[in-house]
Amino acid sequence: MNANGHLEKARALKGTLETVFQSSTDIERDAPAIVELIYGIAFHLIAYGTELKYGQHKDTHVGLPRLLRQLDEDRIADMFDDLDRYRAGRWYGGRWNGQVVDDCRRILSEIEKWAKE
């Protein structure tokens, strides 16, 4: 997928995320799905950003933090690692709460700013 494809995918997933927020009656119950969507959006934004900034990107999340660190983008790598931990805790574990959703939204906002600078 090219950079614009990743950006379009991020926008589509963000639209889905907004729909979930508008229709959710229980954010804590919906936390696993919300975190999963945020993780996907972040992945596509990072692919978009690294392609624009460095002429390269990964088409999978595997090894993405390592690539970011090789590009001296440690802050973004750390944020993606944080999202990955939140994702595993929500998807595979039983740690659900609204604070995690707020943290993930904050991280996503930072990644989005970075990708578009």
N, C-alpha and C positions, 0 to 999 in steps of 0.2 A: 504494500500500500504506500502511496506517496504522501508527502506532507499534508496536502490538502485533503486527502482521503482520511487521514488521521484527525484533522481538525473537524471535518464534517461528522465523523463518527462521534467525536467528543461532544459536538453540539447536539446530535441526536440523543445521545445518552443523557445529556444535561436536561433536555426537554422531558425525557422520561422521569428523571429525578424530580423535576419541578411538579410533574403530575402526581408523583407519589406524595410529595409534601402537601400538595393541595388537598388530596383525598384521604390522607392518613388521619385516623382517629386515635392512633396509639403509636407514637414515634418509637417508643421502646420496643414494642412488638415488631415493628417494621425495620428496626436497626440493622439486622443482617442484610436485608435487601438494599437498604440505603447505603450502607458501607460498601457493599459489592459494586453498586453503581458508581459511587465516588471513586473507588479504586480503578474501575474501567475508564472513567473520564480522565483521571490523572494519568493513566498509562498513555492514552491517546494524545493528551496535551504534551506530555514529555516527548513522545515520538515526534510530534510536530515541532516542538521547540528545538530538539537536538538536530533535526534535519535542517531547519533554517539556520541555526547558529553554527553547526559543525559539519553539515553535509552528510550526516549519518544518523541512523536510528535503528532501534531494534523493533522487530515485528512481534515480539513476545515479551512478557514481563520477566522471563528467566534471564538473569544476568544484567538486568537493567541498572540496578544500583552500581554494579561494578563498572559498567560503561560510563555512567555519570561521574563516578569518581575518577576514572581515567581522563575525563574531560574537565577535571577540576570543578565539578558541579556538586561538591560534597553536601551543600545545604539541601539541594533538591533530592539527592540520593537518600539523605537522612529522612526527609519527609516521606519519600516513597516507602522506605523501610518502615516508618511509623504506620503508614496506611496498611502495609502488608501485615503487620502485627495486629492492628485493629481488625482487619479482615479475618484473619485466622481465629481470633478470639470470638468474633461474632458468628462466623460461619460454622466453625468446627467445635467451638466451646459454648459455654453458657453465659458468657459475660456480656449482657446486653444492658445498655442504659443510654439515656439521652445525652449525657455529657460526651460520650464517644462520638455521637453524631455531630455535635457541635465542634469537637476537635477536628474531625474529618472534613467538615465544611470549611473550617479555617485553613487547613492544609491545602485543600483544593483551591481555595482562593489565591493562596500564595503561589501555587504551581501555575495557575492560570495567568497570573501577572507575569511570572518569569517567562512562560512560553511565548507571550505576546510582546515582550520588550524588544 
